[in-house]
Amino acid sequence: MSTSFKPNDDYLHPITDHPDHNESAYYSFAVHDGLTGWVRIGNRVNDGFAEVTICLYLPDGSIGFWWDRADIRDPLLHDAGGLTFEVIEPFQHHRVTYRGPVAIFTDYRVLENPRAAFSEAERRDVAIDLTFHRASPVWSGGPDVKILDNFAGAHFEQHMSTAGTATVGEEVFSLDNGLSLRDHSWGPRRWQQISWYRWLTASFASDLGIACTMIGTDTEGEYIAHGYIHHGPESPATQIVGAKATTSYVDGWYPASVEWVISTEDGATHEVSAEVRTPLPLRHRRDGQTTRIIEGPTTYTWEGRRGVGMTEYLDLMVDGSPIGRDFA
């Protein structure tokens, strides 16, 4: 499970000539009973743009969301559309800033038709200035399987702690003592490469968190599971070797709650409950296929502890239904 990545891997990598070349970074952030959010930049240099996403789940239940195919200012930086990721010290200290708009939505389901939703939505100016500090070792122990070759060939994850603010309109939200998970991947990225996955990212304290992924390897329910439980930056993480997720869905196949059973390398079994709020639907369409990605802020409960984080569900859509609905 230990990483072979070097500090330079926390920066961007040489661009290949693969038409789907992508290098992306993602940061989530949350405080208990306060603001939750995430931001992502995916540099698709050979497509001529960066995928830029800002998502803020406000305490009143509304969502501030923005997505753009932005010009890439420098192909070896994550700096596009007003969103900038800065590596201050590799694997230790990062900074995220954003200056720009978000659209405000009070009903997450309207983004099933994003063009109409954005045309009617209120806009608010946003300023984000956050620093992220290492809370766990870097983890890169995912499976070496062919299905990931055109999705996230090189990939690592790391829990972080946060400090700073996010200003939405006139409201200022503190993210001091916040909890976070980030990931960084590079190589070809085709969103339709994987039929389905389920991703749990939970933080219970700055020195305790879980990241667990189930990835469908076919359309019949076979999957692989991997991830880690971290115990702070100076302690080895515990590798996850198996997982099962039982999901309760609401209309439209939106996850509302999930019961996770996670097995670790030490022979232990961990039961984690997840309550998902405002599960935002995103989509990617290509060659007649549609992939839906659900991103929902989540309250986790594990052995009496209460945690914060995200639930992310990716599915190919078949006849309007997510392909992984019967499996997890």
C-alpha positions, 0 to 999 in steps of 0.5 A, spaced: 500 500 500 505 504 500 506 509 495 512 509 490 510 516 488 515 522 489 514 529 491 514 531 483 508 527 482 504 532 486 505 537 480 503 536 473 506 531 468 508 531 461 503 531 456 502 525 452 499 525 445 493 520 447 487 524 445 484 523 452 490 525 456 487 528 462 490 531 469 486 532 474 486 534 481 480 534 486 479 537 493 473 536 498 472 540 504 467 540 510 466 543 517 461 539 522 454 543 521 457 548 516 459 549 509 461 543 505 464 543 498 469 541 492 472 543 487 476 540 481 480 542 475 481 536 469 486 539 464 484 536 457 490 539 453 489 535 447 481 537 447 483 544 448 480 546 455 480 544 462 474 542 466 473 546 471 468 545 477 466 549 483 460 546 488 458 549 495 453 546 499 450 551 503 447 550 510 440 552 508 440 546 503 441 550 497 447 549 492 452 554 489 455 550 483 459 552 477 462 548 471 466 551 465 470 548 459 475 554 460 482 556 457 488 553 459 493 558 461 499 553 462 498 546 461 503 544 466 499 548 472 492 547 474 489 554 473 483 555 469 476 559 469 478 563 476 480 556 479 487 555 481 491 550 485 497 551 488 502 546 491 506 549 496 510 543 499 508 537 495 504 532 499 504 537 505 501 543 504 496 546 498 492 552 497 486 553 493 483 559 490 477 561 486 474 568 484 468 567 480 460 566 479 456 560 482 449 559 480 444 558 486 439 552 486 434 550 491 432 543 488 438 539 486 434 535 481 434 541 476 441 539 474 438 533 470 437 539 465 443 543 466 442 548 460 435 550 462 437 550 470 443 555 468 439 559 464 434 561 470 438 560 476 440 566 480 448 568 480 452 570 486 459 572 486 464 567 490 471 568 493 474 561 496 481 562 499 483 555 503 489 552 505 490 544 506 495 541 510 497 533 510 492 529 515 494 522 512 500 519 508 499 519 501 495 513 499 496 509 492 494 502 493 489 501 488 488 495 484 492 494 477 487 492 473 486 494 465 479 497 466 482 503 469 487 504 464 483 509 460 480 512 467 485 513 472 491 510 470 496 514 475 492 516 482 493 517 489 488 520 495 490 523 501 486 526 507 487 533 509 485 539 514 483 546 512 483 553 514 480 559 510 474 562 508 469 561 502 465 567 501 458 566 497 455 573 495 455 577 502 456 570 506 462 568 509 463 561 511 469 559 515 473 553 514 478 553 519 479 546 522 475 543 516 476 536 514 478 534 507 480 529 502 484 530 495 485 526 489 490 527 483 490 523 477 493 523 470 493 519 464 487 518 459 480 519 462 474 517 458 468 517 463 464 512 459 470 507 461 467 504 467 460 502 468 459 504 475 463 505 482 461 507 489 466 512 493 466 513 500 470 519 503 469 520 510 473 524 516 472 523 523 477 527 526 484 530 523 487 524 525 482 519 523 478 518 516 476 513 511 476 512 503 473 506 500 472 505 492 468 499 489 469 499 482 464 495 477 468 490 473 463 488 468 455 489 468 453 483 471 455 485 478 462 483 479 467 489 482 473 490 486 474 494 492 480 498 495 481 504 500 484 505 506 483 507 514 488 513 516 490 514 523 494 521 522 500 523 518 505 519 521 502 513 522 501 507 517 494 507 514 490 500 514 488 497 507 481 496 505 481 489 502 473 488 501 467 492 501 459 492 500 455 497 500 447 497 501 444 503 498 437 506 499 435 510 493 429 515 492 425 517 486 430 518 480 435 513 483 438 518 488 442 515 494 439 517 500 443 513 505 448 507 505 450 502 509 457 500 508 461 494 511 468 494 510 474 489 511 481 491 512 487 487 512 488 486 519 481 481 519 477 487 522 470 488 519 467 496 520 460 498 519 459 505 517 452 508 516 452 514 511 446 519 510 446 523 503 444 530 502 442 534 496 445 529 491 447 533 485 447 529 478 452 531 473 453 528 467 458 526 461 455 524 454 459 521 449 458 516 443 451 515 445 453 514 452 451 518 458 455 517 464 451 520 471 455 522 477 452 523 483 456 528 488 452 528 495 455 531 502 454 526 507 454 525 514 457 518 516 457 514 523 462 509 525 463 506 532 459 512 535 463 517 531 460 522 527 464 524 521 463 529 514 465 527 507 462 526 500 458 520 497 460 519 489 456 514 485 458 514 478 454 510 473 453 509 465 445 510 464 441 505 461 434 506 459 434 512 464 437 508 470 444 507 473 447 501 471 450 499 478 443 500 482 442 493 483 449 492 486 450 497 490 
